[in-house]
Amino acid sequence: MNAIELSNVLKRFSNGSEMTLLFEDMNFTVREGELVVISGEEGTGKSTLLRMIAAMTPANRGTVEVFGKDLISIRKRTEWRLQNIGYINDEGCLMPYLTAKQNLLLGMTAEDPQYEETEKKALHILEDLGFSAEKLDDSIEGLDDKHQMLATIARILMTNPKIILADEPTKELEGDDGAAVLDKLLSFARKQHSTVIIVTNDECILNKADRHFTVENHQLVEKEEQVH
């Protein structure tokens, strides 16, 4: 089954007096459970593509479907996104003065009938991602870059997303730290049978992908080489 299907998509935006064209008559399909990597030069529309799939910005023409549903027909987009999409970028979705666990339990109180079960789930995810007991007590702003990104991933994974969209998740991390974060993310994605699209030019990530696309001449072009 196709998790994502874009057909004949046109995407452009106005920048003052100029019109910038990102995609024209672009087609793109991702099968359920796939790990797809998209790379290309800066400013070619990679991040915008993720935002279209997350129903954060519409195509100017053509259709964007997720699990067979045309996104233009969705009325409650925020609610739909929370139910289906895990979106990871460098903007951050965490409260810096709270701990990672507190961030994962935002909106709940100890009196909530689901609190104990949700707390166990949060701790399980954080421990699986490599949080020590000491790190669990640190505020987000007191964590290093690696653990801040892991906490962001944990927050996303709490929702059991069907689709994970990651916009350069290892951009701010170097060497082994970036590889470790990626391995944790992909391990959880496999367990949950999530579909994953990662925007990156990181060679290490390309080697893990089921398929690799580049943005060329306003199109997504699949690379023929085996990337495993």
Backbone hydrogen bonds, N-H to C=O, Kabsch-Sander energy under -0.5 kcal/mol:
donor,donor_aa,acceptor,acceptor_aa,energy
3,A,30,V,-2.1
4,I,30,V,-2.0
5,E,65,E,-2.5
6,L,28,F,-3.2
7,S,63,T,-2.4
9,V,26,M,-2.6
10,L,61,R,-2.3
11,K,23,F,-2.4
13,F,20,T,-2.1
15,N,18,E,-3.6
17,S,15,N,-0.6
18,E,15,N,-1.5
20,T,13,F,-3.2
20,T,18,E,-0.5
21,L,19,M,-0.6
22,L,11,K,-2.7
22,L,20,T,-0.5
23,F,11,K,-1.9
24,E,218,H,-1.8
26,M,9,V,-2.2
28,F,6,L,-2.1
30,V,4,I,-2.5
32,E,1,M,-3.0
34,E,31,R,-2.0
36,V,34,E,-0.6
36,V,196,V,-2.9
37,V,211,R,-2.3
38,I,198,I,-2.7
39,S,213,F,-2.5
44,T,41,E,-1.2
49,L,45,G,-2.2
50,L,46,K,-1.5
51,R,47,S,-2.0
52,M,48,T,-2.1
53,I,49,L,-2.1
54,A,50,L,-1.8
55,A,52,M,-1.4
56,M,51,R,-3.2
57,T,51,R,-1.0
60,N,10,L,-2.3
61,R,10,L,-1.4
63,T,7,S,-1.9
65,E,5,E,-2.7
66,V,69,K,-2.1
67,F,3,A,-2.5
69,K,66,V,-1.6
70,D,68,G,-0.5
71,L,64,V,-2.7
73,S,70,D,-1.9
74,I,71,L,-1.4
77,R,75,R,-1.4
80,W,76,K,-2.3
81,R,77,R,-2.8
82,L,78,T,-2.2
83,Q,79,E,-1.5
84,N,80,W,-1.3
85,I,81,R,-2.8
86,G,163,I,-2.9
87,Y,85,I,-0.6
88,I,86,G,-0.6
88,I,165,L,-3.2
89,N,87,Y,-0.5
92,G,89,N,-0.7
98,L,95,M,-1.5
100,A,138,D,-0.7
103,N,99,T,-2.1
104,L,100,A,-1.9
105,L,101,K,-1.2
106,L,103,N,-1.1
108,M,105,L,-2.0
112,D,109,T,-1.8
115,Y,112,D,-1.9
118,T,114,Q,-2.5
119,E,115,Y,-3.0
120,K,116,E,-2.1
121,K,117,E,-1.9
122,A,118,T,-2.5
123,L,119,E,-2.6
124,H,120,K,-2.3
125,I,121,K,-2.4
126,L,122,A,-2.5
127,E,123,L,-2.7
128,D,124,H,-2.3
129,L,125,I,-1.7
130,G,127,E,-1.2
131,F,126,L,-2.5
136,L,132,S,-1.9
137,D,133,A,-0.7
137,D,134,E,-0.9
138,D,135,K,-1.2
140,I,98,L,-2.4
141,E,96,P,-2.3
142,G,139,S,-1.1
143,L,140,I,-1.7
148,Q,144,D,-2.2
149,M,145,D,-2.1
150,L,146,K,-2.2
151,A,147,H,-2.2
152,T,148,Q,-1.9
153,I,149,M,-2.4
154,A,150,L,-2.4
155,R,151,A,-2.2
156,I,152,T,-1.8
157,L,153,I,-2.7
158,M,154,A,-1.4
159,T,156,I,-1.5
160,N,157,L,-1.8
162,K,84,N,-0.7
163,I,84,N,-2.2
164,I,195,T,-3.2
165,L,86,G,-3.2
165,L,163,I,-0.5
166,A,164,I,-0.6
166,A,197,I,-2.7
167,D,88,I,-3.4
167,D,165,L,-0.5
168,E,166,A,-0.9
168,E,199,V,-2.5
171,K,168,E,-1.5
173,L,170,T,-1.3
177,D,174,E,-1.6
178,G,174,E,-0.7
179,A,175,G,-1.8
180,A,176,D,-2.6
181,V,177,D,-2.2
182,L,178,G,-2.2
183,D,179,A,-2.5
184,K,180,A,-2.0
185,L,181,V,-2.2
186,L,182,L,-2.8
187,S,183,D,-2.1
188,F,184,K,-2.0
189,A,185,L,-2.2
190,R,186,L,-2.3
191,K,187,S,-1.9
192,Q,188,F,-2.2
193,H,189,A,-0.5
193,H,190,R,-0.8
194,S,189,A,-2.5
195,T,162,K,-2.7
196,V,34,E,-3.0
197,I,164,I,-2.6
198,I,36,V,-2.6
199,V,166,A,-2.9
200,T,38,I,-2.1
200,T,198,I,-0.6
203,E,201,N,-0.5
205,I,202,D,-0.7
206,L,202,D,-1.7
207,N,203,E,-1.5
208,K,205,I,-1.8
209,A,205,I,-0.6
209,A,206,L,-1.1
210,D,35,L,-2.7
211,R,35,L,-1.5
213,F,37,V,-2.9
214,T,221,V,-2.3
215,V,39,S,-1.6
216,E,214,T,-0.7
216,E,219,Q,-2.5
219,Q,216,E,-1.4
221,V,214,T,-3.2
221,V,219,Q,-0.6
222,E,220,L,-0.6
223,K,212,H,-3.0
